[in-house]
């Protein structure tokens, strides 16, 4: 039996392989780009307001900051206390073309010891969680040149 692949948040990313992208929105009036996407109003308080259109974001950026998660998050985060908790690294990656910073987990196996401010990263498909029926998909940051 195959499991259903379901995005953790619909509309935030899409595509496969080299076409995988985070999806943001751009304001037609001020050209500001938003991620997570904004579908109602421009977030720029100085903007007169414009149409928000979906835009695929750059696949690559540079580490702006990073940290690690060494504890199981408390409620309301959903986490099975019976399962082993595995720490993971978080990277805040600056997308130069869009002028924004996007936070996300790194690919499994990449730790804070592997990261440095300014290093180039690329966004790749990832898995946040899975159970017997569903694979919950997300995005991960991976240092460029790393294939696993």
PyMOL commands that set and color helices and strands:
alter all, ss='L'
color gray80, all
select helices_A, chain A and resi 17-19+112-114
alter helices_A, ss='H'
color red, helices_A
select strands_A, chain A and resi 4-7+13-14+21-27+33-34+52-56+60-69+88-95+100-105+120-130+134-143
alter strands_A, ss='S'
color yellow, strands_A
deselect
rebuild
show_as cartoon
